[in-house]
């Protein structure tokens, strides 16, 4: 007896050739929620919100760059395991 498990469409919606993935929507939601939390808690602790925004921007930028580097290193056959 086989059970049917429906597959989830990876696209939340498409506008012409542009498709918005579900993981992208959730990543943006996580970024916005984390940003709001960081700035609000930072204000309560006495930190400058502008400085926290700058740190947040740099952290996200370097996180994206680092994630891309790791993706390339992990998926490019030239950088495979050492024999």
C-alpha positions in Angstrom: 0.0 0.0 0.0 1.5 3.3 -1.0 0.6 6.6 0.6 0.3 9.7 -1.5 2.4 12.6 -0.3 1.7 15.7 -2.4 4.7 17.8 -3.4 4.9 21.4 -2.5 5.4 23.8 -5.3 8.8 25.6 -4.6 7.4 28.9 -6.0 5.1 31.0 -3.9 4.1 32.9 -7.0 5.4 33.9 -10.5 5.3 37.1 -12.3 6.3 36.4 -15.9 9.7 34.8 -15.9 10.4 35.9 -12.3 9.5 33.3 -9.6 9.5 33.9 -5.9 10.5 30.9 -3.9 9.0 30.0 -0.5 12.4 29.8 1.1 13.1 33.4 -0.1 10.0 34.7 1.6 10.9 33.0 4.8 14.4 34.3 4.7 13.1 37.8 4.3 10.7 37.3 7.2 13.5 36.0 9.4 15.8 38.9 8.5 13.0 41.5 9.2 12.0 39.8 12.5 15.6 39.5 13.6 16.4 43.1 12.6 13.4 44.4 14.6 14.4 42.3 17.6 18.0 43.4 17.5 17.2 47.1 17.3 14.5 47.0 19.9 16.7 45.1 22.4 19.6 47.3 21.5 17.6 50.4 22.3 16.7 48.9 25.7 20.4 48.2 26.4 21.4 51.7 25.4 23.0 51.1 22.0 22.7 53.5 19.1 20.1 52.2 16.7 21.9 53.6 13.7 25.1 51.8 14.7 23.1 48.5 15.1 21.6 49.0 11.7 25.1 49.3 10.2 26.3 46.2 12.0 23.2 44.4 10.8 23.8 45.4 7.2 27.4 44.3 7.2 26.6 41.1 8.9 24.0 40.2 6.3 26.2 41.2 3.5 29.2 39.2 4.7 26.9 36.3 5.5 25.6 36.2 1.9 29.2 36.4 0.5 30.3 33.6 2.9 27.3 31.4 2.0 28.1 31.8 -1.7 31.8 30.9 -1.2 30.9 27.8 0.8 28.3 26.8 -1.9 30.9 27.1 -4.7 33.5 25.2 -2.7 31.1 22.5 -1.9 29.6 22.1 -5.4 32.5 22.7 -7.7 34.2 19.4 -8.7 37.6 21.1 -8.8 37.4 21.6 -5.1 36.5 18.0 -4.2 38.0 15.8 -1.5 41.7 15.3 -1.5 42.6 11.8 -2.6 
